[in-house]
């Protein structure tokens, strides 16, 4: 009814087939009470990444912020901030 296929394609076979690089629209000065983290993730959703950051930093999840949810089935690079009022930057190693 439709005839022969004109071609074939593969969409998003691997995480690298779909990449997202978040652009931060504010200048980072190094001042203030937020630790800013540039995170590259693959096979991990944004909420789980935030939970892992909170655990590694030893802070409540509510102190970890991000601009939006990114696709788990992609290679994404996005900014997270950790609010640390009056505290030194945590050892995240």
ChimeraX attribute file (.defattr): number of C-alpha atoms within 10 A of each C-alpha:
attribute: neighborCount
match mode: 1-to-1
recipient: residues
	/A:1	3
	/A:2	4
	/A:3	5
	/A:4	6
	/A:5	6
	/A:6	5
	/A:7	5
	/A:8	5
	/A:9	5
	/A:10	7
	/A:11	7
	/A:12	12
	/A:13	10
	/A:14	13
	/A:15	16
	/A:16	13
	/A:17	12
	/A:18	14
	/A:19	16
	/A:20	14
	/A:21	13
	/A:22	15
	/A:23	10
	/A:24	11
	/A:25	6
	/A:26	6
	/A:27	6
	/A:28	11
	/A:29	6
	/A:30	9
	/A:31	7
	/A:32	11
	/A:33	15
	/A:34	20
	/A:35	18
	/A:36	16
	/A:37	13
	/A:38	12
	/A:39	14
	/A:40	14
	/A:41	19
	/A:42	16
	/A:43	13
	/A:44	16
	/A:45	16
	/A:46	20
	/A:47	17
	/A:48	11
	/A:49	16
	/A:50	20
	/A:51	16
	/A:52	14
	/A:53	21
	/A:54	19
	/A:55	13
	/A:56	13
	/A:57	18
	/A:58	12
	/A:59	16
	/A:60	13
	/A:61	16
	/A:62	11
	/A:63	14
	/A:64	23
	/A:65	17
	/A:66	15
	/A:67	13
	/A:68	11
	/A:69	10
	/A:70	20
	/A:71	17
	/A:72	16
	/A:73	19
	/A:74	21
	/A:75	20
	/A:76	23
	/A:77	17
	/A:78	20
	/A:79	17
	/A:80	21
	/A:81	18
	/A:82	24
	/A:83	19
	/A:84	17
	/A:85	11
	/A:86	9
	/A:87	9
	/A:88	9
	/A:89	13
	/A:90	13
	/A:91	8
	/A:92	10
	/A:93	5
